[in-house]
Structure formats: structure tokens, C-alpha cells
């Protein structure tokens, strides 16, 4: 994108029509960069207990208090909660190093509120959490894709979805004969771009993929893939476990017509290969990890993973693809670690503790200080009111953020940090759908008294007796710039860094070849097709009795950076609650009425929009709005395999509020 800067003000941001990846595409969130950067409630100066102070006083005070807590209560009394606001090279390095040097195990993030099922399924099938296949719509041999439970036309793609110019690339894909299916309870913008749209009951996707896998095991599988890359005992165990998931079960549980499912199966057989793009609609569901696994299974059965015509595995650097075979595969049952003292049953997930345990640890007095970096735990975690009350009792609550919001009002320490406009970064995230690696340069210098997160943590560490930058050769903590640090960190973590630096903002394609993942990454060159921790769950799915009535689904909007408080910065109110036509008719509700959505745990109210495009018994509420916080409705009990609670397919009650 191009930014127009007049003095120290960013006045305009437009797409770069000549960029080899975006080709002139930009989303509204990107074009809103000037409004957020210059927002009236941008945090400009450090504060202690609501009073603005100088940086030296701020750092001295915070370091002294953190050191005292570590000495008195142990390193685990200091906790971290982070989110996507820290997704840049320098910030990720600094946080990992700082909290590692403190020695705390109290590490929490949005990971166990968002992507844990995706990562756990990947780990169980391949041995690695970051092994995520990517759809490349420009690949001539790829002719079929199925978008499941996400709306990348509006919200940006989920992990594995093309990260740039999704809409134009889908149109081009269809124009050359590619076929797109969408599976979503709503007729989203993405669904309207597809050849076919299936609208199942919320949370029933698992039955679609169980049935598809069952049928493909009977007829339609890739014999070479099963013979060379799958264990024969795994195949038979899977066949037995899937036997009950016949067409009758699939239609009954999903509410779909037989011909819809049969047509989808026929499309997969006709094309031979298929790319699946699952999103938060799957990740937030009660059976998320099983659904993700079954999506892997269908991809494996059809020979669609790491094979021409299917999905690619993009290496983080060329050495991953051309070097020695990978080692360090997770155990077949998945990796885990000890849980926190107050919730020992919630084991460590991917070196972090499940975020649902954080409130218990605070209430138990095990967490005394919490540093929140670029994240919104109140809008993301269950039991928002309980969490907010617990946060207000902390001896130290540090909020590192861009804008004023609920937590900055109760924080003991508020840090004015830089935003993406003021940071240098290298985007090298192939597993997130970035097919090109490129440098992203700061638009302007940090304004007011804002500091980079790495600067904050470096200076805190030096006051506490350690230096996070000491692990990088040749870096002088006193003089290093943001850009210099980005180069230094990237050189340590990416063997292709120099080539990316040379390519600059245009970037370069991620090196890739089909078959490398089988050769280098899979344990013994074989998929773990039927992990017992997952096949053991299948009988319970068939036997489970569904509860009738409306169910909640998750959603995002095109206008705002939602799932964060930044949407409020642009003066927008919470989006209208959407309900399906049958829910409205049975309760005599019309568009424009105010409604109450409630469960035994809480309620949300708002103006309603009756949406006839949605599947029966569906209620849609956008995430990230504190005034309409869906987490008041959800059950905080997580899946023990992923540590993540479900936020979609939650049974709810709906009633009209009399005017």
C-alpha cells in the first residue's frame, strides 16, 4: 500500500496497483489506517495509576514491582497475555525472550481461544503444530476448493487461506473453470461468490466430513497415497470408526438435503483433488479438533496434500525443504505439559497455559502481575465480567496498547506502544497463507512518547538484571534501531532473509516444490491418519442427542478490526444481531426490533436483523464488541485436548424486548 504523509500526519492510504501480490487490492480496514493512527484516544504517554509520568520513573517503578513479586512469590506470579497486536518480528522475539528470562510458566495468549484445535489436529496428524497446508488459487492444476466456516471476502483469511487479494483471485479461479463451494450457516459474501453454498446447522460440520471420509474410503480414495503414506492398520481402524456415519446420519445432524451432500462428494471425485479452507466457524465449535482432523483425513484420502492439484506446504525457509529430515515430532497422543496450580487438569498447550485458566490463577493469588500486550482478553475469553473483576485485583496490571479502552482505565501501568505504521517488519508467514515474503517499512517515526514493545522489555529486563538483546550477536542495546533489530532477528531465524531484504516491499515468492513435506517432515514419511485420541471420540458423536432450538454462530464485519477494541475507535456501534427467518417467525420478531439473547450464563441485547439466508435455528453475533460481548453466553469449560472453549453452536434462547 502507499501512504501519503504530510508533516507527521498520515493523510491517506491506498493500494499499490503494481504490487506483485496485492495487484491493487486493499481492504477497508487497511484504508482506515490514518483514522486509527491519529485517533483522539491514541495512548501517547506512560501512566502509573492513571497519572502521566516520565519513562525513567515508569520503568523504575514497574521493574521494582515485578522484581519484588518474582522474589516473593516466584516467577510464575508474573503472567503474560498476548494477541495479534504483537505479530511482528521484533515484538515476538522480545516477548519470547523476556518472559523466558524471567522464567515464568504463566504464559497465555489468544492461541487457546482461537487456533488451538487447528494446531492440535495438525500436530496429531503430522507431528508438528505449524504444519498447515495452503491453497494457491493460481495453481493451474488446482480446480476445486471448499471454504468452511469462514468469510475471507470480508474478514481476511484464516490460517492456510491466501492472505492477499482473495476476492480477485477467487474470481480468476472460477473464470478459468475452478469450482468453489462454501459451507456456512450464513450466505456470506464468500458464499455468494461460490458455485454452491451449503448451509448446515451450526456446529454440525463434523458430520459432513465424517460422511465424506467414510464414502471416500469405500470409493474415491487415492490408492497410491494410502499405500505409500498411510499405515494399513490406521486405514482399517478409521474405516471401522467411520462406519456409523452414513448418509442418513449426515442429513439428520446437518439439516442438509441428501442431494447437497451427494453433489459435494461427486464434485470431489470428479476433480480428484480438493483444497479445504476452514476458519473460525470450525475452530470455535465444540467438535473443532475432530472436524479439523477429518478435514485432514479427506485431504489425505484424495491425495490432495503436498501433491499437484491440491494444497501446498510452504516452508518457513529453504533449509526446511532442502535440508535434513525433520526431527522432534510430537508424541502420537499430542504434546502437553503440567497445568497451573488452580487448574491442574488443564495441561500446557504448545508451551502455553489455556487462557480459560487465567482467571482462576488470578483469583487463587497465583498470578500477581499480568502484562497484556496487543490483546483483548475481556473480548476474547469466557466469563468477561468475572475476568474484568479479577483483573482489577492484581497488584500489577500492565496494558501495552495503541488506544485507550476498558483495561487502560483499571491498569496500574499503561504503555503507549507503537503501531504497525511505526514499526519495521518482515512478513514471512507461509503457513498463514503468505506466498510471498516481503519487508514492511515504518511509514512514520514513533510519535509522542510511544515506544516499541522490544524497547520496553529490553529496558525492563536490564533493570531486573538481564538483557534480552544479548542473545543477538552484534546488537548494541543502547543504539540499535527498530529496522536494524528486525534485520538481525530475521537473519537468525530465516536462512532466506538476505534475499527477502533485497526484494524489499515487493518481496519474493516462497520457494516451494510438491512432495517435500512427505520427504522431510512426516514421521517416517507417513501420515498419522487415525490418532486414537480422536477416533475414540467418534462413537460419542453418533450417540449424542442434539438439543433443539437456536444456536449461536460467530461473525466478523468488513468495517472494523473486530475481535479487538479497535473497531470502536472508528465511531461504530455494535453490528445488528442476525437471526434466521424461522427463529423470527416463531417469536414474532421483525427487523429493527430489540432482542435479548441469553443462556444460563448471561445475556446480550441489541437490534435485530432477520436474515432469511441463514440456516434454520441460527443466531449470529459479531465478536469483539464489549457492549455486546458474546462471551457472556458461552460455556467456559474447554476441550481438554486443546484447552479451548467453544464459542459457536452454543444453544441460546431468543426473545423480543417490548418497545
HELIX and SHEET records of a PDB file:
HELIX    1   1 UNK A   28  UNK A   31  1                                   4    
HELIX    2   2 UNK A   33  UNK A   37  1                                   5    
HELIX    3   3 UNK A   55  UNK A   73  1                                  19    
HELIX    4   4 UNK A   75  UNK A   77  5                                   3    
HELIX    5   5 UNK A   84  UNK A   86  5                                   3    
HELIX    6   6 UNK A   89  UNK A  102  1                                  14    
HELIX    7   7 UNK A  110  UNK A  113  5                                   4    
HELIX    8   8 UNK A  116  UNK A  126  1                                  11    
HELIX    9   9 UNK A  152  UNK A  155  1                                   4    
HELIX   10  10 UNK A  166  UNK A  175  1                                  10    
HELIX   11  11 UNK A  189  UNK A  193  1                                   5    
HELIX   12  12 UNK A  205  UNK A  218  1                                  14    
HELIX   13  13 UNK A  223  UNK A  229  1                                   7    
HELIX   14  14 UNK A  232  UNK A  242  1                                  11    
HELIX   15  15 UNK A  247  UNK A  254  1                                   8    
HELIX   16  16 UNK A  258  UNK A  271  1                                  14    
HELIX   17  17 UNK A  280  UNK A  283  1                                   4    
HELIX   18  18 UNK A  288  UNK A  301  1                                  14    
HELIX   19  19 UNK A  318  UNK A  322  1                                   5    
HELIX   20  20 UNK A  341  UNK A  343  5                                   3    
HELIX   21  21 UNK A  355  UNK A  357  5                                   3    
HELIX   22  22 UNK A  358  UNK A  363  1                                   6    
HELIX   23  23 UNK A  377  UNK A  380  1                                   4    
HELIX   24  24 UNK A  384  UNK A  391  1                                   8    
HELIX   25  25 UNK A  406  UNK A  410  1                                   5    
HELIX   26  26 UNK A  420  UNK A  422  5                                   3    
HELIX   27  27 UNK A  430  UNK A  432  5                                   3    
HELIX   28  28 UNK A  453  UNK A  463  1                                  11    
HELIX   29  29 UNK A  468  UNK A  471  5                                   4    
HELIX   30  30 UNK A  482  UNK A  493  1                                  12    
HELIX   31  31 UNK A  497  UNK A  503  1                                   7    
HELIX   32  32 UNK A  516  UNK A  520  1                                   5    
HELIX   33  33 UNK A  523  UNK A  525  5                                   3    
HELIX   34  34 UNK A  532  UNK A  543  1                                  12    
HELIX   35  35 UNK A  565  UNK A  570  5                                   6    
HELIX   36  36 UNK A  581  UNK A  586  1                                   6    
HELIX   37  37 UNK A  626  UNK A  628  5                                   3    
HELIX   38  38 UNK A  630  UNK A  632  5                                   3    
SHEET    1   A 2 UNK A   2  UNK A   6  0                                        
SHEET    2   A 2 UNK A   9  UNK A  14 -1                                        
SHEET    1   B 7 UNK A  51  UNK A  52  0                                        
SHEET    2   B 7 UNK A  47  UNK A  48 -1                                        
SHEET    3   B 7 UNK A 413  UNK A 416 -1                                        
SHEET    4   B 7 UNK A 396  UNK A 401  1                                        
SHEET    5   B 7 UNK A 369  UNK A 373  1                                        
SHEET    6   B 7 UNK A  78  UNK A  82  1                                        
SHEET    7   B 7 UNK A 107  UNK A 109  1                                        
SHEET    1   C 4 UNK A 196  UNK A 198  0                                        
SHEET    2   C 4 UNK A 179  UNK A 183  1                                        
SHEET    3   C 4 UNK A 144  UNK A 148  1                                        
SHEET    4   C 4 UNK A 275  UNK A 278  1                                        
SHEET    1   D 3 UNK A 425  UNK A 427  0                                        
SHEET    2   D 3 UNK A 436  UNK A 440 -1                                        
SHEET    3   D 3 UNK A 508  UNK A 509 -1                                        
SHEET    1   E 7 UNK A 650  UNK A 651  0                                        
SHEET    2   E 7 UNK A 551  UNK A 555 -1                                        
SHEET    3   E 7 UNK A 618  UNK A 622  1                                        
SHEET    4   E 7 UNK A 577  UNK A 580 -1                                        
SHEET    5   E 7 UNK A 602  UNK A 611  1                                        
SHEET    6   E 7 UNK A 594  UNK A 599 -1                                        
SHEET    7   E 7 UNK A 653  UNK A 657 -1                                        
END                                                                             
